[in-house]
Amino acid sequence: MRSGMVRMRGKSDKGRRWQQEIELELARLLVQEHAAVIVNRHTIRRLFTNREFKHFILERDHYTCHFCGGYGDTIDHLLPRAKGGHTTPLNCVCACNACNQSKADRDLEDFMSSVVAPHK
């Protein structure tokens, strides 16, 4: 394993095991946000499959869009992945499809200034 890297293990939605190397800082963030646990000093284990993570965020946010207050059934990254954001509980929120699509990779402040009312 390369210096400054940590092995992350997890399971796919279909139960298949996987592993990959990630940077130490990302591993710390995932553990701090309770998205992963430490196995040993070289390995962490992701707690959620993709499907479980989505369900966790939607339930946590009561299926309410973070941006407009309408019904939400997708998740969105507050800091977009394209701009360095990660898929962690603190960076992800429930969003309706319309807000998720229109926000895309825009900055949160820029997008929020354009949101007026819930989408139907």
C-alpha positions as CSV (number, residue, x, y, z in Angstrom):
1,M,0.0,0.0,0.0
2,R,1.3,3.5,-0.9
3,S,2.3,6.0,1.8
4,G,-0.6,8.2,2.9
5,M,-3.2,5.8,1.7
6,V,-5.6,3.6,3.5
7,R,-7.5,0.5,2.3
8,M,-11.3,0.9,2.4
9,R,-13.5,-2.2,2.2
10,G,-17.2,-2.5,1.7
11,K,-20.0,-4.3,0.1
12,S,-22.0,-3.5,-3.1
13,D,-25.8,-3.3,-3.2
14,K,-25.7,-7.0,-4.3
15,G,-23.5,-8.1,-1.4
16,R,-20.3,-8.4,-3.3
17,R,-17.2,-7.4,-1.4
18,W,-14.9,-4.7,-2.8
19,Q,-11.8,-2.7,-1.7
20,Q,-9.9,0.3,-2.9
21,E,-7.1,2.6,-1.7
22,I,-8.2,6.1,-0.5
23,E,-6.2,9.0,0.9
24,L,-5.8,9.1,4.6
25,E,-7.7,12.5,4.9
26,L,-10.8,11.0,3.2
27,A,-10.6,7.9,5.5
28,R,-10.5,10.2,8.5
29,L,-13.5,12.2,7.2
30,L,-15.5,9.0,6.6
31,V,-14.8,7.7,10.2
32,Q,-15.5,11.1,11.7
33,E,-18.9,11.3,10.0
34,H,-19.8,7.8,11.0
35,A,-19.8,6.5,7.4
36,A,-17.0,4.0,8.1
37,V,-15.3,2.3,11.0
38,I,-11.6,1.5,11.7
39,V,-10.7,-2.1,11.2
40,N,-7.0,-1.7,11.8
41,R,-4.4,1.1,11.2
42,H,-4.3,0.3,7.5
43,T,-8.0,-0.4,6.8
44,I,-11.5,1.1,7.3
45,R,-14.8,-0.5,6.5
46,R,-17.6,1.5,4.8
47,L,-20.8,1.1,6.8
48,F,-23.3,1.6,4.0
49,T,-23.9,0.1,0.5
50,N,-24.9,2.8,-2.0
51,R,-28.6,1.8,-1.6
52,E,-28.4,1.8,2.2
53,F,-26.7,5.2,2.2
54,K,-29.4,6.7,0.0
55,H,-32.1,5.2,2.2
56,F,-30.3,6.6,5.3
57,I,-30.2,10.1,4.0
58,L,-33.8,10.1,2.7
59,E,-35.1,8.8,6.1
60,R,-32.9,11.2,8.1
61,D,-34.3,14.1,6.1
62,H,-37.9,12.8,6.1
63,Y,-38.1,12.7,2.3
64,T,-38.1,16.5,2.4
65,C,-36.0,18.5,-0.2
66,H,-33.3,20.4,1.6
67,F,-33.6,23.2,-1.0
68,C,-37.3,23.9,-1.6
69,G,-39.1,21.9,1.1
70,G,-41.0,19.7,-1.3
71,Y,-41.0,15.9,-1.5
72,G,-37.5,14.6,-2.2
73,D,-36.4,11.1,-3.3
74,T,-32.9,11.7,-4.5
75,I,-29.7,12.7,-2.6
76,D,-27.5,15.7,-3.5
77,H,-24.0,16.8,-2.4
78,L,-23.9,20.2,-0.7
79,L,-20.3,20.6,-1.9
80,P,-20.5,18.9,-5.4
81,R,-18.2,16.0,-6.0
82,A,-16.9,17.8,-9.1
83,K,-15.6,20.5,-6.6
84,G,-14.1,18.1,-4.1
85,G,-17.1,17.1,-2.1
86,H,-17.4,13.5,-0.8
87,T,-20.3,11.2,-0.3
88,T,-20.6,11.5,3.5
89,P,-23.6,12.1,5.8
90,L,-22.8,15.7,6.5
91,N,-22.3,16.6,2.8
92,C,-25.4,14.8,1.4
93,V,-29.0,15.9,1.7
94,C,-32.4,14.8,0.4
95,A,-33.4,16.7,-2.7
96,C,-36.3,16.6,-5.1
97,N,-35.4,15.7,-8.7
98,A,-36.0,19.2,-10.0
99,C,-33.6,20.8,-7.4
100,N,-31.1,18.1,-7.8
101,Q,-31.0,18.5,-11.6
102,S,-31.0,22.4,-11.5
103,K,-28.3,22.6,-8.8
104,A,-26.0,20.2,-10.7
105,D,-22.5,21.2,-9.7
106,R,-23.3,24.8,-8.7
107,D,-22.2,26.3,-5.4
108,L,-24.7,26.0,-2.6
109,E,-25.0,29.8,-2.1
110,D,-25.5,30.5,-5.8
111,F,-28.2,27.8,-6.1
112,M,-30.0,28.7,-2.9
113,S,-30.4,32.3,-4.0
114,S,-32.4,31.0,-7.0
115,V,-34.8,28.7,-5.1
116,V,-38.1,30.3,-4.5
117,A,-40.9,27.8,-3.8
118,P,-41.4,24.0,-3.5
119,H,-41.7,22.1,-6.8
120,K,-44.9,20.2,-7.4
